[in-house]
């Protein structure tokens, strides 16, 4: 299977079956040996989903009538070809010819003439087609309308920049495993390997690469010298600030980056339980810890139902990296634009509340709970914490003084792209000791 057909196979799973890109793409890429073909598959899949609202609007201008639901594969061929014509250096004739040939390859030769006509019209009338499509602000900013409305309401001075940041290719950030060497030492190893990198200003273990690359090219990656993790996510372990002898819970641990960083920063913990209710994702935690030479107790369970797994011994510190809308990490997970719905937000807020209540009951008096999300929607962040504090007189939000993000009423918010970071929210909640 060539790269374009492989990409369309993945896109059909996302558009047609509602599967995430992280679930659909890796099994396909693993079957491809040529690194250039793998790179093209990933570029097409991420690119189409990143620009999907705009590509959809362009296709609507070009097509006389919409395709039927059963022709999702043909629709994905058109979107992938438009992406190539707009955002890659692939010669236009090659993009068009390959798209036409793909129609036959997927068993729909009738679509060859349709695809050919649509794409050649785009090449002839490009400026006029783009002008018409971009009259719709959602198309011009490549975000669903409901999402733009939420962003505008929450961030009236920043919402356009947030949307633009969500359309950018994200930088590649690394976290150096301090158990196996320091950041300056690893910078020298990268330089010796001809890989340009620089320290990130907001993480003592964080590096940013000048150009993204395959992890196999990173010195010592297989031996656990370094991990890939956005600098904003690396702030969690430092805010948690676990001390020797403490008992720690990472309540929603998968895929394990924050779990590992906690252990790297504080190897003298009494114990760390990494919890996740998804067994497959929990296996990724195990694999990451094994590669890094770290150990934790892994448990497959729902953090919101502690009666099913908790031994009633309170935790000194709890990290609750809560399930959320993911609106702060769209640049890394562009399928959020397609798969997330406005109706999902209330259920996510309710789930966060349930997890917060359960985690608070497991926290020792005098302990600290770090609440985090990769959302930029206030109802999941400051609003969630404000409601929690109103219910719990034994809780107080710690004022976070930092050079990153912006202060909010209960924590700190990073918006996507600020200092090159993903969008993240953090709030530290202290539990009063018993009188």
C-alpha positions in Angstrom: 0.0 0.0 0.0 1.5 3.4 -1.0 1.6 6.4 1.3 -1.4 8.2 -0.1 -3.7 5.2 0.1 -2.4 4.4 3.6 -3.2 8.0 4.6 -6.7 7.7 3.2 -7.3 4.5 5.1 -6.4 6.3 8.3 -8.5 9.3 7.5 -11.6 7.1 6.7 -11.3 5.6 10.2 -11.2 9.1 11.8 -13.9 10.7 9.6 -16.1 7.6 9.1 -15.7 5.6 12.3 -14.8 8.4 14.7 -11.5 6.8 15.8 -8.7 9.0 17.1 -5.6 9.6 15.1 -3.5 8.2 17.9 -5.4 4.9 17.6 -5.6 4.7 13.8 -2.3 6.0 12.6 0.4 3.9 14.4 -0.7 0.5 13.2 -0.6 1.7 9.6 2.7 3.5 9.8 4.4 0.4 11.4 3.8 -1.6 8.3 5.7 0.9 6.1 9.5 0.5 6.0 10.6 3.5 3.9 11.0 6.5 6.3 10.0 8.9 3.6 6.8 7.1 3.0 6.1 7.0 6.8 6.7 10.8 6.9 4.3 11.4 4.0 1.6 9.3 5.6 1.9 11.3 8.9 2.0 14.6 7.1 -1.1 13.9 5.1 -3.1 12.6 8.1 -2.1 15.4 10.4 -2.3 18.0 7.7 -5.8 17.1 6.6 -7.1 17.1 10.1 -5.3 20.3 11.0 -6.9 22.2 8.1 -10.1 20.1 7.9 -12.6 22.9 8.4 -11.0 25.0 5.7 -10.5 22.0 3.3 -14.2 21.1 3.9 -15.3 24.6 2.9 -13.1 24.6 -0.2 -14.5 21.2 -1.3 -18.0 22.5 -0.8 -17.4 25.4 -3.2 -15.9 23.0 -5.8 -18.5 20.2 -5.7 -21.8 20.5 -7.4 -23.4 18.2 -4.8 -22.1 16.6 -1.6 -20.9 13.0 -1.7 -23.0 10.3 0.0 -22.1 9.1 3.5 -20.9 5.8 2.1 -18.3 7.6 0.0 -16.2 8.8 2.9 -13.2 7.3 1.2 -13.7 9.5 -1.9 -14.2 12.5 0.3 -11.0 11.9 2.1 -9.1 11.5 -1.2 -10.4 15.0 -2.2 -9.4 16.5 1.1 -5.9 14.9 1.0 -5.4 16.2 -2.5 -6.5 19.7 -1.6 -4.1 19.6 1.4 -1.2 18.7 -0.9 -2.1 21.4 -3.4 -2.2 24.0 -0.6 0.4 23.0 1.9 3.1 20.8 0.3 5.7 21.1 -2.4 4.3 18.0 -4.2 3.8 19.0 -7.9 0.2 19.7 -8.6 0.0 17.3 -11.5 1.3 14.5 -9.2 -1.2 15.3 -6.5 -4.1 15.3 -9.0 -3.0 12.2 -10.8 -2.4 10.2 -7.6 -5.8 11.2 -6.3 -7.6 10.1 -9.5 -5.7 6.8 -9.4 -6.7 6.3 -5.7 -10.4 6.3 -6.6 -9.8 3.1 -8.7 -7.6 1.7 -5.9 -10.4 1.9 -3.4 -12.8 0.3 -5.8 -14.7 3.4 -7.0 -13.6 4.1 -10.6 -16.8 6.2 -11.1 -15.2 8.8 -8.8 -12.2 9.4 -11.1 -13.9 11.9 -13.2 -15.4 13.7 -10.2 -12.1 14.0 -8.4 -10.3 15.1 -11.6 -12.9 17.8 -12.3 -12.9 19.1 -8.7 -9.1 19.4 -8.4 -8.5 20.8 -11.8 -11.2 23.5 -11.2 -9.3 24.3 -8.0 -6.1 24.8 -9.9 -7.8 27.0 -12.4 -9.8 29.1 -10.0 -7.7 28.9 -6.8 -7.8 32.5 -5.8 -11.6 32.9 -6.3 -12.3 29.6 -4.6 -10.2 30.5 -1.5 -11.8 33.9 -1.3 -15.3 32.4 -1.3 -14.4 29.7 1.2 -12.7 32.1 3.6 -15.7 34.3 3.9 -16.7 31.9 6.6 -14.6 32.7 9.6 -14.6 29.1 10.8 -13.1 28.1 7.5 -10.5 30.9 7.4 -9.3 30.0 11.0 -9.7 26.2 10.4 -11.7 25.6 13.6 -15.3 24.5 14.1 -17.7 27.4 14.7 -18.7 26.2 18.2 -15.1 26.1 19.3 -14.3 29.6 18.0 -17.4 30.9 19.9 -16.1 29.3 23.1 -12.6 30.7 22.6 -14.0 34.2 21.8 -16.1 34.2 24.9 -13.3 33.0 27.1 -10.4 34.9 25.6 -11.7 38.0 23.7 -8.3 39.5 23.2 -6.5 36.2 22.3 -9.0 33.9 20.5 -7.7 34.5 17.0 -4.1 34.0 18.1 -5.2 30.8 19.9 -6.8 29.5 16.8 -3.8 30.3 14.7 -1.5 28.6 17.2 -3.8 25.5 16.9 -3.0 25.3 13.2 0.7 25.4 13.6 3.0 22.4 13.6 4.1 21.9 17.2 7.8 22.0 18.2 9.5 18.9 19.6 10.3 19.2 23.3 12.4 16.7 25.2 12.7 15.9 28.9 16.1 14.8 30.0 16.1 11.9 32.5 18.1 13.4 35.4 18.6 10.0 36.9 20.9 9.3 33.9 22.6 12.6 33.3 22.0 16.3 33.2 20.6 18.6 30.6 23.8 20.3 29.7 25.5 16.9 29.2 22.7 15.8 26.9 22.9 19.0 24.9 26.5 18.1 24.2 25.5 14.7 23.1 22.9 16.2 20.7 25.5 18.6 19.3 27.9 15.7 18.7 25.2 13.9 16.8 24.5 17.0 14.7 21.2 17.8 16.3 20.5 21.4 17.1 18.7 22.1 20.3 18.4 24.7 23.1 17.2 24.7 26.7 13.6 25.7 27.3 13.2 28.7 29.6 10.6 27.1 31.8 11.9 23.6 32.5 15.1 22.6 34.2 15.0 19.3 32.3 13.4 20.7 29.1 15.0 21.0 25.7 13.5 22.2 22.4 14.8 20.8 19.1 15.3 23.1 16.2 13.7 20.4 13.9 11.5 17.5 14.8 13.0 14.1 14.1 12.4 10.4 14.6 13.1 9.4 18.3 15.4 6.6 17.1 17.8 9.4 16.1 18.0 10.8 19.6 21.2 9.7 21.4 20.4 7.2 24.2 16.6 7.3 23.6 16.3 3.5 23.8 18.4 3.5 27.0 16.2 6.0 28.7 18.3 9.1 28.5 15.5 11.3 27.3 11.7 11.4 26.6 9.5 13.4 24.3 7.2 15.7 26.4 6.0 19.3 25.9 7.5 21.8 28.3 4.1 22.7 29.6 3.4 19.1 30.7 6.8 19.0 32.3 5.7 21.7 34.8 3.4 19.2 36.6 6.1 17.2 38.4 7.8 20.3 39.6 4.6 21.8 40.9 3.7 18.6 42.7 7.2 18.8 44.4 7.0 15.4 46.0 9.3 14.8 49.0 11.3 11.8 50.1 9.2 9.2 51.9 5.9 10.5 50.6 3.1 8.4 49.1 2.0 9.8 45.7 -1.0 9.0 43.4 -1.0 9.9 39.7 -4.7 9.5 39.2 -5.0 9.5 35.4 -1.5 8.4 34.5 -1.4 7.3 30.9 0.7 7.5 28.9 3.1 8.0 31.8 5.2 11.1 31.0 4.2 12.9 34.2 4.5 9.7 36.3 8.1 9.2 35.0 9.0 12.8 35.6 7.8 12.6 39.2 10.1 9.6 39.8 13.0 11.2 38.0 12.8 14.3 40.2 12.2 12.3 43.5 13.6 8.8 43.6 13.1 8.6 47.4 9.3 8.3 47.4 7.8 5.7 49.7 5.5 4.7 46.8 3.9 6.0 43.6 0.6 4.5 42.3 0.0 5.2 38.6 -3.7 4.7 37.9 -5.6 4.5 34.7 -8.8 2.8 33.7 -7.7 1.9 30.2 -5.6 -1.2 30.2 -4.0 -0.6 26.8 -3.0 2.9 27.8 -1.7 1.7 31.1 0.6 -0.7 29.2 2.2 2.4 27.6 2.9 3.6 31.1 4.7 0.3 31.9 6.7 0.5 28.6 7.8 4.1 29.3 8.8 3.3 32.9 10.8 0.2 31.8 12.7 2.2 29.1 13.6 4.9 31.7 14.6 2.4 34.3 11.9 3.5 36.8 9.4 1.6 38.9 5.9 2.4 40.1 2.8 0.5 41.2 0.4 0.3 38.2 -3.3 -0.2 38.7 -6.0 -0.5 36.1 -9.0 1.2 37.8 -11.2 4.3 37.8 -9.9 7.0 40.0 -13.5 8.1 40.6 -14.4 4.9 42.4 -11.6 4.4 45.0 -13.6 1.8 46.9 -12.7 -0.7 44.1 -8.9 -0.4 44.5 -7.8 2.0 47.3 -6.3 0.5 50.5 -7.6 3.5 52.6 -4.0 4.7 53.3 -4.1 8.5 52.4 -1.8 10.0 49.9 0.6 12.9 50.7 0.3 14.3 47.2 -2.1 13.6 44.3 -1.7 14.6 40.6 -5.1 14.7 38.9 -4.4 15.3 35.2 -8.1 15.3 34.4 -9.8 14.2 31.2 -10.7 17.3 29.3 -11.6 18.9 26.0 -8.0 18.9 24.9 -8.5 22.4 23.5 -4.9 23.4 24.6 -3.2 20.6 22.5 -5.1 20.8 19.2 -1.8 21.5 17.4 -0.6 18.0 18.5 -4.0 16.3 18.2 -5.8 18.0 15.3 -8.4 15.3 15.2 -9.9 17.1 18.2 -11.4 19.5 15.6 -13.3 16.7 14.0 -14.1 14.4 16.9 -14.9 16.8 19.8 -18.4 18.1 20.1 -19.7 21.1 22.1 -22.1 18.7 23.8 -19.1 16.8 25.2 -18.0 19.7 27.5 -20.7 19.4 30.2 -20.1 15.6 30.6 -16.3 16.3 30.8 -16.9 18.9 33.5 -19.1 16.5 35.4 -16.4 13.8 35.1 -13.7 16.2 36.4 -15.9 17.1 39.4 -16.4 13.4 40.2 -12.6 12.7 40.0 -11.8 15.8 42.1 -14.2 14.7 44.9 -12.8 11.2 44.9 -9.2 12.3 44.9 -9.8 14.8 47.7 -11.2 12.1 49.9 -7.9 10.1 49.4 -5.7 13.1 50.3 -4.0 13.3 53.7 -4.8 16.4 55.8 -1.9 18.7 55.2 -1.4 17.2 51.7 -1.6 18.8 48.3 -3.6 18.0 45.2 -2.4 19.3 41.8 -5.2 19.7 39.3 -4.2 20.0 35.7 -5.8 19.9 32.3 -4.7 20.5 28.7 -7.8 22.7 28.2 -8.2 26.4 27.8 -11.9 26.5 28.6 -12.5 28.2 31.9 -15.4 26.0 32.9 -13.0 23.0 33.0 -10.3 25.0 34.9 -10.9 28.1 37.1 -14.6 27.5 37.1 -14.2 23.9 38.1 -11.8 24.8 41.0 -14.0 27.7 42.1 -17.0 25.4 42.5 -14.8 22.8 44.3 -13.5 25.4 46.8 -17.1 26.6 47.5 -17.9 23.0 48.5 -14.8 22.4 50.5 -13.9 24.7 53.4 -10.9 22.5 54.1 -9.3 23.4 50.8 -7.3 26.4 49.6 -5.8 27.2 46.3 -2.2 28.1 46.5 -1.1 31.2 44.7 1.3 30.2 41.9 4.0 32.7 41.2 5.8 31.9 37.9 7.3 33.3 34.8 5.1 31.1 32.6 1.5 31.5 31.7 -0.9 34.0 33.3 -2.4 34.1 36.7 -6.0 33.2 37.1 -8.3 33.3 40.1 -7.3 29.9 41.3 -4.2 28.8 39.3 -2.2 29.6 36.2 -3.2 29.2 32.5 -0.9 28.7 29.6 -2.4 29.5 26.2 -1.3 27.5 23.1 1.9 28.8 21.7 3.0 30.9 24.6 6.8 30.4 24.9 6.3 27.6 22.4 4.3 25.5 24.9 1.0 23.7 24.7 -2.1 25.1 26.4 -2.2 23.9 30.0 -3.9 24.8 33.3 -2.6 24.1 36.8 -4.1 24.7 40.3 -2.5 23.5 43.6 -5.0 22.7 46.3 -3.8 22.5 49.9 -5.8 20.4 52.4 -5.9 22.0 55.8 -4.5 19.8 58.6 -7.0 18.7 61.3 -7.3 21.2 64.1 
